[in-house]
Amino acid sequence: MDFEELLARRRSTRKYQDRPLTPRQIGSVIASASRAPVGSNLYKDVHITVVRDQKLLHRLCEAAWKRFSTKEKVKEIAGDTADGENLLKPNLFYGAPAVFFVSHRRQDVQPGIEWANVTTITCMMHLEAVNLGLGSVFMWGALESMRLFPELDHTRELELPEGFVPLIALAVGYPCEAPGPAKKQHVIAVNYIPLRRDDDKWSCGAGIFAGALPPGAACSSGASTF
């Protein structure tokens, strides 16, 4: 598929078949990570752990179960998103056959760059999953919960190199529903400095963003929405 089709098919998958990934599929997802930009080319500061052990994934959810112990707490954290009901389930990784944990070496030379690095890497793997006809979803809640409840922190079982911390994860597997074009078009506000005559035209339905504006959305002279 071409790049525009790949972007159109990108979505977060939260329901997976009980079907393992092949070594070749896992290798392709990992290979895509090496194409992501990393600050100062310090790829040695990043580490990926592939977990296929469902019992370990179960243990990595324990802190999140404590954090999301009631529907009221779930609503406070997740709001009215589709994640709400899922956070009350035993497997926060949605039953995916493989979860790719992206870790970064602790550092204070460039504060915050570790988050940029792991996110761009995870995004590349997310897109490669689409390319392979697989589903995937960014995972945050389980790792954040273990940072909040260190007594339930099982990240040592990821067997990371010394000095590395898992920051984000990607669950990957065969989706229960056949993937297709995303049904929802998200809206992001944009402003231009300086604003030129044709800027709004390209952000508001003409050219590459044709049809991107949802019903009722409009562009002002100083800000565009697409």
N, C-alpha and C positions, 0 to 999 in steps of 0.2 A: 504494500500500500504506500501511497505517497505521503508526504509529511502532513499535509492539510487533513487527509483522511485519518491519519494516526491521531492527530490532535482532536478531531471530532469524535473519535471512539474512546478517548481517554475518559475514564471514570473510576470511582472508588467502589470496589467490589467487597461486599460484606457477607457473602454466602458462597461456600465452595463445595465442590464435589469431593468425596472421599477417594481421591485418586492422586498418587504420588507424581511429582515432577521427575522428568528424566535427567540424568547427569548432564546431557547436552543443553537442556533448557536452563538448568541452574548455571552452567558455565556461560551461556549467552547473557544471562542477567548480570552476572559478575563482570563479564567483559565490558558491558556497557558502562559500568561504574568508572572504569579507567579512562573513559572519554570525557568525564565531567571535569569542569575547571576546579582547581584547588588552589587556594591562596599560596603564593610564593612557590608553587609546584611542590609543596611538601606532602606528596602522596604517602610518604612514610609515616605521616602523622594520622593516617586513617586506617581503620581495620574493619573488615566485614566478617561476621560470623553467621553461618547458615545453620539454622536449627530445624531439624525434622523430627525431633523427639517430642511427642505430644505430652508426655509426662512432665518434661522440663517446662514446656510452654504453660502447662497447668500451674506449676509452682511459681512461674514468673507473674501469674495473675493474682497471687494471694494479697499483695498490698493493695491492688486496685479493688478487690472485693471489699476490703475494709474501708477504703475511701468511698466507694460507691455503694454503701450499705443500704441506703434507702432511696426510694423514688424521689423524695424531696431533694436529697443531696445530688442525685443524678441531674435533676432539672436545673439546680443551681449551677452545675458545671457545664452540662451539655445543652441547656436551654431546650428548645423545641426541635432540635435536629434529629435526624434519623438514628443517631448514635444512642439516644436516650435509652431505649429498651435493650439495646445490645450490651450496654454497660452493666446490666443486671445479670447477664448470662455468665455461666462458669468460664467459658472460653472467650476471652476478650480478643483473641486472634482469629475469631470467626471460623475456626476449624480449618484454616489454611494448612496445606501439607508442608509448607516451608515458610520460615520467617527469616528475613535477612536483617540482622542487627548491624547498624553502622556506628562504629565507635571512633572516638578521637582522642589523641594524646592530650593530657592536661597541659595547658600552656597559658602564660599571661603576657606574652610578647605582643600579640595582636588580639586583645580581648574581644570575644564574640565571633571571631572568624571561624571558629570550630563549628558553629551552628550553620554558617553559610556553606561551609565545605560539606558537611554531612547531608544538608538539604539538597544541594545540587547533585550529589551522587545518588541520593535516593530518588530524585526526580528522573534521572537518566534510567535507573533500573525500572521505575514505574512505566516509562514510555516503552522500554524494551519488552516488558511484559505484554503491553498492548500489541506490539509488533509480532509477538509469538502467539497471539490469540489467547493469552492468559488474563486473568483478573488480578488486581493487586490493590492494596490500600495502605496509606501511611499509618503507622502506629505510634502513639505517643503516651496514651493514658497509663499503660502498665509500667513503663519506665519512669514516668513522672511520679507515679504513686510510690515506687520503691525509693525514690529520693526523699519523699515525704515521710515514709515509714521505714527507716533503715533496719529495724528489727526484722522486717519481712523482705529485705533486699537479697535476692538470690542471683544477682548478676555475676557473682564469682563463678557460678556454674557455666558461664559463657566461656570460661578459660581464656580470658583476654591477656594480651601482653601487659607487662608491668607499666602502670601509668596511663592506661587507656580507660575511657569511660563510655558506655553505650548511651547515645543521645537520641537516636531515632531508629525505627524499624520499618520494614516493608513486608507485609504478608502477601504471599503470592500463591496462586493455584488456579485450577480450572473452575471458572464461574459456573454456578448452577443454571444461570440463564445465559443464552447465547449473547455475546456482546454485539452492540449496535451503536448507532449514533446517539450521543448523549441527548436526553430529553430536555434538560434544563440549560438555559443560557445565562451565565452569570454576568453581573454588571460590575464594572470597575470604573471609578471616576478618574478622569484625566484632565490636567491643565497644561497649557503650553506657555513657555516663556522664551521669546515673545510670541504672541498669538499671530499667526499669518492667515491669510484669506482662506486657503484651502484646507487648513488643519482639521476643522470640524467635519468636512466632507469625508475625509478618510476614516474618521472615527465613528461616523454616524450613519452607516448604511451603504456607502458607496465603496467601490473598490474591494480591497481584501476583507473588509469587515461587513460586506453586504449581508443584510438580514440579521446582524448581530444585536441590534437594539431590541429589547423586549417591549411589549405593548405598554404605552404610556410613558416610556423614557424619552427624554429629549436632551438636546445639547444647547448650552448657552453660548454666548459669545466668548466666554473665558474658560469654560470647562466642557469637556466632552465625556459622554458615557457610552461604553460599549460592552 
